[in-house]
């Protein structure tokens, strides 16, 4: 693709993203003042993305919003995370406690932590991120914003303590698709980098009632949930925000088995997808997709546990 075609493609992408993000302002139930702030922020993001696409040397790795200061590997990653977390509100939950206990598995650069702290300033968050470069961004963002009552662990969550291979895109440092599985090999034109990382058994961190378990762990959902189920830990969790990743290379990460575990543990759930587009038969040619699962334990079931 020529430089001119790439530039035109980027401009079209930025325009589509801007319109999509603006729609979220009106879809989500935000206060008028918050909507005004979001409109201004999205306008700035729109012009910055246009500028960076046309002049890559203007790439920015720092940004501010809602009083928070963030460092990130690329502006596109920041915009993607902001859209998912602060516009779509994928990690929204309701809790009567002022200081909920949150397990954040797959914290990346910390946007989810900022979201949780924005909603619940007194929350106690236990966060996990295995990649060293990404963890450095995460740690710096927590310190830069003076966020307290947060325990950071440079580890991947797993069913047991061991070392495993973490795969990432060599051309996209701190990419959002890093995984313990071979899912990146299914994407075209991706050079995969492999490093060994420490994994920790998540069950060890659940010795008290957990208000929210957030899982965005790129294909390890069944491995974690099945281990929590076997160890009798799911009954300690009130709500779960799960990003389910399907890949042909990882058939063991079965959606049906995950739902079976949730149902056997008394959870009710809602499944949604922002990634699936019509017409659905096109997905016969794709080897991967993702879904959002919101699961909650009804109060009567929670009391039994």
Buried (B, 14 or more C-beta within 10 A) or exposed (E): EEEEEEBEEBBEEBEEBBEEBBEBBEEBEBEEEBEEBBEEBBEEBBEBBBBBBEEEEEEEEEBEBEEBEBBBBBBBBBBBBBBBBBBBBBBEBEBEEEEBBBBBBBBBBBBBBBBBBBBBEEBBBBBBBBBEEBBBBBBBBBEBBEBEEBEBBBBBBBBEEEEBEBBBBEEBBBBBBBBBBBBBEBEEEBEBBEEEBBBBBBBEBBEEBBBBBBBBBBBBBBBBBBBBBEBEBBBBBBBBBBBBBBBEBBEEBBBEBBBBBBEEBBBEBEEEEEEEEEEEEEBEEEEBBBBBBBBBBEEEBBEEB
